[in-house]
Amino acid sequence: MDGNGQVFPGGPPVNPQGGQAGGPSAGQRGGLLNAVVPNAPVIAALSANADRYTWVAATIGSNNAAGYQLATGLPVMPIGGFNGSDPSPTLAQFQQYVTEGRIHYFLGGGGFNAKGGSRAAQDIAAWGTRHFTATTIGGVSLYDLTAR
């Protein structure tokens, strides 16, 4: 929940394979019923200076956010929820959070990927792609939302 009472659910852990056969490999984005299992370099990047941020990262989809949140024990904002049905910030809200320095990274897979997300997720993805540059850490594209 953010400071304005807006709820951003993290989703349940649903990857019993732990990144082994049948599930996403370490550092990859999960699918519909597979949470991400991030690797050590990604966990270290998200954990660095985490106390400075309301969310250490944001990513498209609740399952994707859940894996990162569970691995780090830190808040990760899901955008677009389950096929766009969960609460999500609007583009204007997301931009305000970025301006305020409340979100450190956007986690992307080959760019701000809004497949299956809400219209707001697509808007956020398009805006982010235009304004931020990705750095690959542990096989994952991290967009530093605190650097322009």
N, C-alpha and C positions, 0 to 999 in steps of 0.2 A: 504494500500500500504506500502511495506517495504522501507527501505532506498535505495534499488537498483532498484526501480521502478516496482517491481513485485506486481501484484494485487492479493489480496486474498479476494474475495467477501464474504459478510456475509449472503446473502440470505434474503428474505422477511419474515416479521412476518406473520405466517399463522395459529396460534392456537386461533381461536375465542372463544374456550371454557375456556381459561385461566387456564387449568389444571384440570377442572372439568369433569364431565361425558362426554365421547366421545373424550377426549384429554389425553395426558400423565399427570400423577400426578406429583406433585411438586418434583423436583429433578431427574426425569427420563428423559431418552433420548427420543426425538421425532421420529416419523416415517416420511414417505415420505412427507406428507403435514402437519405435526405437529411439531412446534418448541418446544424445551425443555422449561419447566417452572420451573426454579430452585427455591429451597426453601431458607430461610434466612441463614442457616449455610453455604450453598454453596456460596451464594452471599457474605457473610462476608469473607470467605476464599479467594475468587478471588479478593476482593477489598483490602485486607490487603497488604500494601506496593506496591500497583499497579503502582505507579510512577516509580518504579525501572525497569519496564519491557516494552518492545515494545508490547508484547501480554501477557495478564494475564493468558491465557490458549490457548491450541490448542485442537481440537477434530475432529473426523472423520465426515465429512458431513457438508454442508452449513446450513441446517435447524437446526442441533444440535448446531452449533456455534451461529446461529442467536439468539436463545432463551437466551443463556448465555450473549451474547453481549447486547441484549436489556434490560435484567434484571439488568445488572451492569452498563451499559453505558460505558463499557471499551472494548478495542480491544481483540477479540478472533479469532484465526486463524482457518479457516476451512481447513481440509485436505481431498482431494479426491473429494470435491465438490458434485455435483448432479450426482451420479453414476459414478464418475470419469471424468466427462466432463469439470469441471471447473479447472482453473489454481490451481496448488498445488506445494508446494516445493518438490524438489527431496529429497531423503534420505540424500545426502551430504549437501544440503542447510539446511535442518532441523537440522542435527547434528551441523552445524556451528552456527546456531541460538542458540542452546542449549549450546554449548561451550562458546558463547559470553554472556550467561545469559539473553538472550532477551525474553525467554518464561518461565513463572513460572511453570504452571501445564499442564499436559496432562489430559484431562477429558475422562475417560473410563467407559464403562458399562460392567463389568465382564472382564476387561482387555483391552488392546489396541485393539479395535474392528474395523476391516477394512472391514466388510461386505458391499458389494456394492460400495466400494471406488475404487480408481484408483490403479494401480500397485505401484505407489509411496506411497500411503496410506498403502498398505499392507507391504511394505518394512519398513516404519516408525513404524508401529505397531509391527512388529517382532523385530526390533531393540530396541524399547522402553521397550517391555516386558522383554527382556534379561538384560537391564541395570538399570531399575528403579523399585521401590516397591510402590505398591498402598496403600493409606490410605483412608478409607471410611469416608466421611464427608457428613452428611445429606442424606445418602443413595447413594451417588455418589462416584465412585472410582477416586481419584485424585492422579496422579503421580507427585511428586515434581521433576521437571527437573533441579532444582538448587542443589539437594542433590544426591550424589552418594554413 
